[in-house]
Amino acid sequence: MIKVYYRGSCGSSRRAFSWFEKYNIGVEKQQISKMTRSDLIKLLQHSDEGLKAIVKRPGKSSSEVKDALQYMEHLSLNEALDFILSHPYVMPTPIIMDGNNHFIGYNEDEIRLFLPKEYRRHRS
């Protein structure tokens, strides 16, 4: 099952949901504030850049997010995970996960990795 962590006000999340509807792919919708520690760890396991890959970029963020990211630099990994879970605004949305893949944000070409292989093979 594909799980999509989203923020209600996020245009990229809405575009991702529309894309999944277009291809008749069922997803489990979950508010980003409800992300589990287990899913956060899975996300990290699939990321090449560690925490940096799963938090917002400082350059495009509000001062609140920048301050939070700066604060996180001084935390241990476990402390940082706890901080992220209690301050989900530091994560971009949507975060799309299934058993083997994850994708952060929305890009119509890259989100195709969630199409069944048979569909990609016949429609590419």
N, C-alpha and C positions, 0 to 999 in steps of 0.2 A: 504494500500500500504506500502510496506517495503522500507524504505529510507536508503541508505548506504552513509555515509560520508567517504570519502577516500582521500588519498594523492597519487598522481601519481606514486611516487617512492616506494610505500609501497608494499612489497611482500605479506603481510598478506591480504591487500585489494585485490590484484589480485587473491589470493587463495579463498577469499570469493566470488568474482564475478564468478569464475569458479564453485564453489559449487552451487551457485544459478542457473547457466546455466545448470548444470548437472541435477538438479531437475525441470527444466523448470519453475522456479519461477521468475517472473518479479520484478525488483527492480528499484527504482528511484535513480540514481547516482548523488551525489552532492559533489563537492570538499569541504574538511574540512574548507577551508577559507570562504565558503559561509554558514556556519552554522548560523541558525537564533537564536535569543535570546529565542524565544518561544521553539525551539527544545532543546536548552541548559537547559532551566528550566524543560522541560519534563524529560530530562535525569537525572537531579538532583532529581526530584520527585521519580524516580524509583530506585535511588541508596541508599544503606544503609550507605555509608561512606561519603556522601556529596561530596564536591569538590575533596577530595582525590581520590575518585573512578573514576573521569573523566579526571584526568590529568596524565601525564607520571610519572613513578616511578623515584625518583631522582637517585637511585643507578645505573640505566642503561642508564642514560641520559647524553647529552653533557653538558659542563659547561654553555652554554647559557640557556639551559632548567633549569638546577639547579639554576642559578641565578634568572631566572624568577619565579620559584616556591618559592624560598626564599622571593622574593619581594612580592609575592601574600599573604604570611602569615600575612602581615601588612595591608591588604586591607579589607574593609567591603565586604559583600556578593555582593552587586551591583557593587562595584568597581572591584571585582574579576571577575564577569561575563563579564564586559566590557573589562577587560584586556584579558581574555581568547578569546573573540571574535576578538579582535584586534591582538592577538598573538596566532593563532591557532596551532603553532608548539608545544605548551605545551600539546596538547591533543594527545593521541595515536589513531591510525587508524587500521582497519576500526571501525566506530561507526555505528552499525546497529540498526534501530528502526522501530517498527510498533506501532499500537495503544496501545498495552499493554506490549510489551516486549522491552528490549534493550540488546545489547551485545557489548562489546568492545573487539576488537582483533579478532583473528581467532582461533577457536578450533573446529575440525570437529565433535566432539561429542556434544558440547554445542550449536553449531549453529543450530542443529536439532530442536530447539524450534521454528524455523521459518517454519518448514514443517507443512502443514495442518494436523490437528488431525487425519483425516481419513487415511492419508498416513502413519503417525507414527504408528497407530493402526495396520495396515495391514502389515507393513514392519519390525516391531521391532523384 
